[in-house]
Amino acid sequence: MKPIIIDKKHEEQINEILALSQEKLRVRTIENYNELVKMIKSKIKHIKICKSAWDKCEIAVHCGHEHSFSSAYKYAPMGTYAKIRFRKDGKGRLIEVGRSDCTKSDCDYIILTDRAKEAIMREAGVTNYKLE
């Protein structure tokens, strides 16, 4: 999949990709562009760094991992996930959409570069922090 900038200009294209990847599915799905943006914002709202520090950082959001399933449920519960990679301009690019097992603990994640980690520490007021 070619990376797609996540903005209003590409909303229709993102909605098409979400619809194609989920086709006839009705549960544990990412419904549309607005829901995807809401999920992304909820993951990164506490990370206060400049846009350029987000360069090459990656996040994944997964719909369904927050649900619990009884042991009598005999199938692997699946949910939709989306992976987003950021560029220097601070805009996220949708790089992957798919379905995966909801019971995994690594469904949602944020991968920060060393530059982003240092920016977080500067924002927190830690001045003598160096990554090795």
ZIDA-V107410 format. One record per backbone hydrogen bond with DSSP energy under -0.5 kcal/mol. CO is the residue of the C=O (numbers start at 1). NH is the residue of the N-H. Records with the same first field share a line. If there is no record, write none. Layout:
CO->NH, NH
This chain:
4->94
5->7
7->10
8->11
10->14
11->15
12->16
13->17
14->18
15->19
16->20
17->21
18->22
19->23
22->25
28->80
29->31
32->36
33->37
34->38
35->39
36->40
37->41
38->42
39->43
40->43, 44
41->45
44->47
46->48
47->49
50->53, 54
51->54
52->55
54->57
57->86
58->111
59->84
60->109
61->82
62->64
64->67
70->73
72->74
75->77
77->102
79->100
80->63
81->98
82->61
83->95, 96
84->59
85->93
86->56
87->90
91->87
92->6
93->85, 95
94->4
96->83
98->81
100->79
101->104
104->107
109->60
110->112
111->58
113->117
114->118
115->119
116->120
117->121
118->122
119->123
120->124
121->126
122->125
125->127
